[in-house]
Amino acid sequence: MTVDIKIVRAGQMYRYYLRETVVGDGRRPARTPLREAQEQAGVPAGRWMGRGLAALGLAPGEEVTEAQLRNLFGERGRHPDADRIEADLLAAGISPKKAYRAGALGRRVTVTGVDFVFRPQPTIYLLWALGDEETRKTIEAAHERAIERVLEWIEGEVAVIRYGKDGIYRVRPPGGLVAARFRHYEARSGRPLLHDHLLLSVKGQRLDGKWGSVHTLALHENTVAASALYNELVAAEVCEALGLATEPRTVTPGRRPVMEIAGVPHELIRWTSRRSDQIDACLEELEHEYVTAVDDDGEPRFLPVVSERARAKLNQMAARKTRPPKQETRPLAQLRVWWKASAILTSGVAADVITSLLEHARAAAAAIRARVAAVVDIALAAVDVAATVFVMNDGGRFHRRHLLAEARRHLALVLRGRRRDPGLDEKIVAAAISTHCLDISEPTSVRGLEAGYRLYTARWSLSDLPARRRPPTPAPDPDRQAPADPGAPAELRPLGQDAGEWEIPRIPLQYERAVLAGAVVREKLRTATATAVRGRAYDVVAHQQAAMPEQLLPPTAADPEHDDQEPEAGPREAIVTALRALRESRTDVEALDLTADRLRHLQDAFTKAADGSRARAYRYAKRDDADAAHPVRRDDQQAHRPPEPGPHRGREAGH
């Protein structure tokens, strides 16, 4: 995700932000005024944002002062200008107690705000770092407008104030929220990383004029949807302003493709990802420790696989273990000169490409716009969104926010940097819920009756989709090599190879199954309903083409030896043409190449893995019954609890 969220508490956490975050994540010298420290660090002053500023007598864009930050975030939720209010009342003869209360915004709170971190995709901030001054300003303006739009969405659709006994009543803050935005330019590694910290206050006014606290859980729950919206908006703004286009790139095989600016070499992204390489190396070591760990009795602590949930926790641990110390901040002009020189010398990309990066990106965009048409079919988009969300959520149960986040990702994939009509994501979600989702909510509270907390599942049978298989059994004997086939006996490991040096098995990624499920359901709808009811079979092909990279290519020339054969007609020929174009496209998204042969191959692979898993599970179950061994829990993640990181003391690991 490109939007992260952290809780801000009064006390040590607030002091960290005041000492480092507000000055570009540098080290603020002691007893140095805030504005002077920001000038020394070369970062702009913080700015106020949000519709809630009107109730506080502030205006959007005003500079954030240290006293205002201390009152709102450090003094457990007081008015930013509480010092002035209290002084005026004391001068008017009001008692100190009443004057102090006049500067309070409702009850005092411990959690005073949340920190949203917005950063664009790597190709966007590479253009920002290596481009000319006009390009830099254009990208920064698009970045700011995208943040404003996301904040407006949070104010109008996400944020709620709870009040009453046990917070039974929930209301949107009608006057909006208050936030302070601070801009940073680089990561901890010294590489370019344009990102903004948005310190969002939890204080908001209710309809009766009283001040309450925003429910932070709702903000956490909608972070993925906020990230998808920000990605879509900032990419569309940049592409429309600079004449660019986006393309999907696979960062991790089997995972969701990432939309990047076309024409920016991947080597430049690698040049900025030095921290990622360090994290990956440390992650391999942690995964090895994970699958070889035993308890005091010598029994394996968990199954010998690394699931997505465990990998996410291990990745957080690796990020913290490899976190470098902060460097001295420098002015942006100096950083841009250093970044360009470093990219030319160390990235492996030709100097003329780096100096004319925008022109290369525009040429790639022209080719994409000429070959790929943006076709958004709401009915078919609803199929893809519902199938993906159904598979990606354990148990096939999900909320509306999951559909909304996936709809925004789908639109970003289809539109390739083009602007979309307002509300198109909401229309896709509405179509998915009404057509392909079943409401299974059993509300036991007022909260359960809200539309955002209704619980859904797909209307399709689980037997129609590829099943998820859990690799069973405890860890293999350290003197045996991991078998290549789940049902095959273990082989002796080669001489000189240490225990655990085989490839660590992993549970198949859910996104692979999600893509497969979407293809299966889409094909069923094409044959059962799309042609018969809607009468527009071409829409299915056009939708599939637009949702995949470089699909609207000219058809392959006919074979001279078979010119006398009559070509097949109808929708099947159009689908074959689209799949042939997919195979011939020069894109990295190989996971989306779903031919009929591959569908059969994947289904056979799932069946084979299931049979082998059952055989091994039965063999180990007999051994466990005989030896009365420690049972392995059904949920492999419950048996292993890696140590949780301590309280957040700094920026995100990737900064």
Solvent accessible surface area in square Angstrom, and as a share of the most:
residue,aa,sasa,rsa
1,M,117,0.52
2,T,11,0.07
3,V,0,0.00
4,D,20,0.10
5,I,24,0.12
6,K,57,0.24
7,I,33,0.17
8,V,1,0.01
9,R,114,0.41
10,A,25,0.19
11,G,22,0.22
12,Q,88,0.39
13,M,16,0.07
14,Y,18,0.07
15,R,124,0.45
16,Y,12,0.05
17,Y,6,0.02
18,L,27,0.13
19,R,86,0.31
20,E,3,0.01
21,T,0,0.00
22,V,3,0.02
23,V,3,0.02
24,G,7,0.07
25,D,3,0.02
26,G,3,0.02
27,R,167,0.61
28,R,37,0.14
29,P,68,0.43
30,A,80,0.62
31,R,233,0.85
32,T,18,0.10
33,P,77,0.48
34,L,11,0.06
35,R,88,0.32
36,E,80,0.36
37,A,4,0.03
38,Q,2,0.01
39,E,109,0.49
40,Q,104,0.46
41,A,9,0.07
42,G,23,0.22
43,V,13,0.08
44,P,53,0.33
45,A,6,0.05
46,G,0,0.00
47,R,89,0.33
48,W,1,0.00
49,M,18,0.08
50,G,15,0.15
51,R,117,0.43
52,G,5,0.05
53,L,1,0.01
54,A,86,0.67
55,A,57,0.44
56,L,8,0.04
57,G,68,0.66
58,L,16,0.08
59,A,44,0.34
60,P,103,0.65
61,G,41,0.39
62,E,71,0.32
63,E,68,0.30
64,V,3,0.02
65,T,62,0.36
66,E,57,0.25
67,A,39,0.30
68,Q,18,0.08
69,L,3,0.01
70,R,88,0.32
71,N,4,0.02
72,L,2,0.01
73,F,1,0.01
74,G,17,0.16
75,E,60,0.27
76,R,87,0.32
77,G,3,0.03
78,R,12,0.04
79,H,19,0.09
80,P,1,0.01
81,D,27,0.14
82,A,0,0.00
83,D,67,0.35
84,R,135,0.49
85,I,39,0.20
86,E,43,0.19
87,A,56,0.43
88,D,79,0.41
89,L,52,0.26
90,L,78,0.39
91,A,92,0.71
92,A,78,0.60
93,G,65,0.62
94,I,68,0.35
95,S,50,0.32
96,P,94,0.59
97,K,132,0.56
98,K,135,0.57
99,A,0,0.00
100,Y,92,0.35
101,R,153,0.56
102,A,52,0.41
103,G,0,0.00
104,A,34,0.27
105,L,7,0.03
106,G,39,0.37
107,R,211,0.77
108,R,132,0.48
109,V,27,0.15
110,T,75,0.44
111,V,41,0.24
112,T,1,0.01
113,G,0,0.00
114,V,1,0.00
115,D,3,0.01
116,F,2,0.01
117,V,2,0.01
118,F,1,0.00
119,R,49,0.18
120,P,2,0.01
121,Q,24,0.11
122,P,31,0.20
123,T,0,0.00
124,I,2,0.01
125,Y,19,0.07
126,L,0,0.00
127,L,1,0.00
128,W,0,0.00
129,A,2,0.01
130,L,2,0.01
131,G,14,0.14
132,D,84,0.44
133,E,82,0.37
134,E,131,0.59
135,T,3,0.02
136,R,33,0.12
137,K,117,0.49
138,T,29,0.17
139,I,0,0.00
140,E,20,0.09
141,A,36,0.28
142,A,1,0.00
143,H,0,0.00
144,E,53,0.24
145,R,107,0.39
146,A,1,0.01
147,I,0,0.00
148,E,80,0.36
149,R,118,0.43
150,V,0,0.00
151,L,4,0.02
152,E,98,0.44
153,W,29,0.10
154,I,3,0.02
155,E,2,0.01
156,G,37,0.36
157,E,100,0.45
158,V,8,0.04
159,A,0,0.00
160,V,10,0.06
161,I,0,0.00
162,R,106,0.39
163,Y,81,0.31
164,G,46,0.44
165,K,169,0.72
166,D,130,0.67
167,G,15,0.14
168,I,78,0.40
169,Y,121,0.46
170,R,42,0.15
171,V,27,0.15
172,R,100,0.37
173,P,2,0.01
174,P,66,0.41
175,G,33,0.32
176,G,4,0.04
177,L,1,0.00
178,V,4,0.02
179,A,0,0.00
180,A,0,0.00
181,R,33,0.12
182,F,3,0.01
183,R,14,0.05
184,H,2,0.01
185,Y,23,0.09
186,E,20,0.09
187,A,11,0.09
188,R,20,0.07
189,S,9,0.06
190,G,2,0.02
191,R,24,0.09
192,P,2,0.01
193,L,11,0.05
194,L,0,0.00
195,H,0,0.00
196,D,0,0.00
197,H,3,0.01
198,L,0,0.00
199,L,4,0.02
200,L,1,0.01
201,S,1,0.01
202,V,4,0.02
203,K,6,0.02
204,G,1,0.01
205,Q,52,0.23
206,R,40,0.14
207,L,137,0.68
208,D,90,0.46
209,G,37,0.36
210,K,127,0.54
211,W,48,0.17
212,G,11,0.10
213,S,38,0.25
214,V,7,0.04
215,H,25,0.11
216,T,32,0.19
217,L,78,0.39
218,A,3,0.03
219,L,4,0.02
220,H,75,0.34
221,E,39,0.18
222,N,24,0.12
223,T,5,0.03
224,V,56,0.32
225,A,2,0.01
226,A,1,0.01
227,S,3,0.02
228,A,6,0.05
229,L,10,0.05
230,Y,0,0.00
231,N,35,0.18
232,E,13,0.06
233,L,19,0.09
234,V,1,0.00
235,A,16,0.12
236,A,10,0.08
237,E,21,0.09
238,V,0,0.00
239,C,2,0.01
240,E,78,0.35
241,A,60,0.46
242,L,13,0.06
243,G,45,0.43
244,L,0,0.00
245,A,0,0.00
246,T,3,0.02
247,E,39,0.17
248,P,3,0.02
249,R,20,0.07
250,T,35,0.20
251,V,99,0.57
252,T,59,0.34
253,P,112,0.70
254,G,8,0.07
255,R,81,0.30
256,R,56,0.21
257,P,16,0.10
258,V,41,0.23
259,M,29,0.13
260,E,8,0.03
261,I,1,0.01
262,A,1,0.01
263,G,27,0.26
264,V,1,0.00
265,P,31,0.19
266,H,86,0.38
267,E,91,0.41
268,L,0,0.00
269,I,22,0.11
270,R,120,0.44
271,W,15,0.05
272,T,18,0.10
273,S,20,0.13
274,R,104,0.38
275,R,12,0.04
276,S,50,0.32
277,D,57,0.29
278,Q,79,0.35
279,I,20,0.10
280,D,73,0.38
281,A,60,0.47
282,C,14,0.09
283,L,23,0.11
284,E,116,0.52
285,E,111,0.50
286,L,11,0.06
287,E,1,0.01
288,H,63,0.28
289,E,104,0.46
290,Y,5,0.02
291,V,13,0.07
292,T,59,0.35
293,A,26,0.20
294,V,82,0.47
295,D,53,0.27
296,D,153,0.79
297,D,122,0.63
298,G,48,0.46
299,E,56,0.25
300,P,26,0.16
301,R,103,0.38
302,F,6,0.02
303,L,15,0.08
304,P,10,0.06
305,V,2,0.01
306,V,0,0.00
307,S,5,0.03
308,E,37,0.17
309,R,121,0.44
310,A,1,0.01
311,R,26,0.10
312,A,54,0.42
313,K,55,0.23
314,L,5,0.02
315,N,59,0.30
316,Q,98,0.43
317,M,34,0.15
318,A,0,0.00
319,A,6,0.05
320,R,87,0.32
321,K,134,0.57
322,T,33,0.19
323,R,54,0.20
324,P,36,0.23
325,P,113,0.71
326,K,39,0.17
327,Q,88,0.39
328,E,148,0.67
329,T,24,0.14
330,R,65,0.24
331,P,61,0.38
332,L,21,0.11
333,A,76,0.59
334,Q,96,0.43
335,L,2,0.01
336,R,35,0.13
337,V,112,0.64
338,W,96,0.34
339,W,0,0.00
340,K,64,0.27
341,A,48,0.37
342,S,14,0.09
343,A,0,0.00
344,I,61,0.31
345,L,145,0.72
346,T,90,0.53
347,S,15,0.10
348,G,75,0.72
349,V,17,0.10
350,A,57,0.44
351,A,47,0.36
352,D,93,0.48
353,V,27,0.16
354,I,1,0.00
355,T,83,0.48
356,S,33,0.21
357,L,4,0.02
358,L,21,0.11
359,E,100,0.45
360,H,75,0.33
361,A,0,0.00
362,R,100,0.36
363,A,67,0.52
364,A,26,0.20
365,A,3,0.02
366,A,65,0.51
367,A,47,0.37
368,I,8,0.04
369,R,82,0.30
370,A,88,0.69
371,R,60,0.22
372,V,1,0.01
373,A,44,0.34
374,A,35,0.27
375,V,46,0.27
376,V,43,0.25
377,D,14,0.07
378,I,58,0.29
379,A,43,0.33
380,L,5,0.03
381,A,0,0.00
382,A,1,0.01
383,V,2,0.01
384,D,17,0.09
385,V,1,0.00
386,A,0,0.00
387,A,0,0.00
388,T,14,0.08
389,V,5,0.03
390,F,13,0.06
391,V,9,0.05
392,M,55,0.25
393,N,31,0.16
394,D,108,0.56
395,G,75,0.72
396,G,5,0.05
397,R,140,0.51
398,F,1,0.00
399,H,34,0.15
400,R,69,0.25
401,R,43,0.16
402,H,55,0.25
403,L,0,0.00
404,L,6,0.03
405,A,4,0.03
406,E,17,0.08
407,A,0,0.00
408,R,6,0.02
409,R,75,0.27
410,H,13,0.06
411,L,0,0.00
412,A,20,0.16
413,L,27,0.13
414,V,0,0.00
415,L,14,0.07
416,R,0,0.00
417,G,7,0.07
418,R,54,0.20
419,R,135,0.49
420,R,48,0.17
421,D,103,0.53
422,P,125,0.79
423,G,31,0.30
424,L,24,0.12
425,D,6,0.03
426,E,57,0.25
427,K,115,0.49
428,I,0,0.00
429,V,0,0.00
430,A,60,0.47
431,A,24,0.18
432,A,0,0.00
433,I,38,0.19
434,S,80,0.52
435,T,78,0.45
436,H,12,0.05
437,C,3,0.02
438,L,82,0.41
439,D,65,0.34
440,I,59,0.30
441,S,23,0.15
442,E,150,0.67
443,P,53,0.34
444,T,136,0.79
445,S,63,0.41
446,V,71,0.41
447,R,81,0.30
448,G,16,0.16
449,L,117,0.58
450,E,53,0.24
451,A,71,0.55
452,G,35,0.34
453,Y,34,0.13
454,R,55,0.20
455,L,40,0.20
456,Y,19,0.07
457,T,25,0.14
458,A,8,0.06
459,R,130,0.48
460,W,44,0.15
461,S,58,0.38
462,L,131,0.65
463,S,100,0.65
464,D,54,0.28
465,L,12,0.06
466,P,15,0.09
467,A,41,0.32
468,R,66,0.24
469,R,81,0.29
470,R,107,0.39
471,P,35,0.22
472,P,26,0.17
473,T,8,0.05
474,P,11,0.07
475,A,28,0.22
476,P,38,0.24
477,D,77,0.40
478,P,82,0.52
479,D,87,0.45
480,R,89,0.32
481,Q,47,0.21
482,A,28,0.21
483,P,35,0.22
484,A,114,0.88
485,D,49,0.25
486,P,50,0.31
487,G,35,0.34
488,A,36,0.28
489,P,110,0.69
490,A,31,0.24
491,E,119,0.53
492,L,127,0.63
493,R,66,0.24
494,P,73,0.46
495,L,184,0.92
496,G,85,0.82
497,Q,39,0.17
498,D,93,0.48
499,A,39,0.30
500,G,8,0.08
501,E,95,0.43
502,W,35,0.12
503,E,147,0.66
504,I,22,0.11
505,P,55,0.35
506,R,104,0.38
507,I,2,0.01
508,P,50,0.31
509,L,23,0.11
510,Q,20,0.09
511,Y,23,0.09
512,E,81,0.36
513,R,26,0.09
514,A,1,0.01
515,V,21,0.12
516,L,3,0.01
517,A,0,0.00
518,G,4,0.04
519,A,11,0.09
520,V,20,0.11
521,V,5,0.03
522,R,23,0.08
523,E,55,0.25
524,K,95,0.40
525,L,38,0.19
526,R,21,0.08
527,T,83,0.48
528,A,66,0.51
529,T,57,0.33
530,A,3,0.03
531,T,61,0.36
532,A,81,0.63
533,V,120,0.69
534,R,77,0.28
535,G,56,0.54
536,R,124,0.45
537,A,18,0.14
538,Y,139,0.53
539,D,19,0.10
540,V,0,0.00
541,V,3,0.02
542,A,3,0.02
543,H,0,0.00
544,Q,28,0.13
545,Q,17,0.08
546,A,0,0.00
547,A,12,0.09
548,M,20,0.09
549,P,2,0.01
550,E,21,0.09
551,Q,3,0.01
552,L,55,0.27
553,L,29,0.14
554,P,109,0.69
555,P,101,0.64
556,T,73,0.42
557,A,91,0.70
558,A,81,0.63
559,D,70,0.36
560,P,110,0.69
561,E,143,0.64
562,H,88,0.39
563,D,93,0.48
564,D,129,0.67
565,Q,111,0.49
566,E,157,0.71
567,P,109,0.68
568,E,120,0.54
569,A,96,0.75
570,G,42,0.41
571,P,51,0.32
572,R,111,0.41
573,E,54,0.24
574,A,32,0.25
575,I,10,0.05
576,V,54,0.31
577,T,33,0.19
578,A,7,0.05
579,L,39,0.19
580,R,68,0.25
581,A,9,0.07
582,L,9,0.04
583,R,127,0.47
584,E,96,0.43
585,S,14,0.09
586,R,180,0.66
587,T,21,0.12
588,D,88,0.46
589,V,2,0.01
590,E,111,0.50
591,A,27,0.21
592,L,12,0.06
593,D,26,0.14
594,L,19,0.10
595,T,26,0.15
596,A,58,0.45
597,D,95,0.49
598,R,85,0.31
599,L,37,0.18
600,R,133,0.49
601,H,119,0.53
602,L,45,0.22
603,Q,84,0.37
604,D,93,0.48
605,A,47,0.36
606,F,36,0.15
607,T,76,0.44
608,K,128,0.54
609,A,33,0.25
610,A,4,0.03
611,D,70,0.37
612,G,10,0.10
613,S,16,0.10
614,R,143,0.52
615,A,52,0.40
616,R,39,0.14
617,A,40,0.31
618,Y,147,0.56
619,R,115,0.42
620,Y,43,0.16
621,A,48,0.37
622,K,117,0.50
623,R,113,0.41
624,D,30,0.16
625,D,119,0.62
626,A,86,0.67
627,D,95,0.49
628,A,92,0.71
629,A,31,0.24
630,H,112,0.50
631,P,98,0.61
632,V,53,0.30
633,R,137,0.50
634,R,227,0.83
635,D,45,0.23
636,D,3,0.01
637,Q,18,0.08
638,Q,58,0.26
639,A,29,0.22
640,H,18,0.08
641,R,161,0.59
642,P,10,0.06
643,P,101,0.64
644,E,120,0.54
645,P,45,0.28
646,G,51,0.49
647,P,91,0.57
648,H,21,0.10
649,R,127,0.46
650,G,1,0.01
651,R,14,0.05
652,E,34,0.15
653,A,26,0.20
654,G,40,0.39
655,H,0,0.00
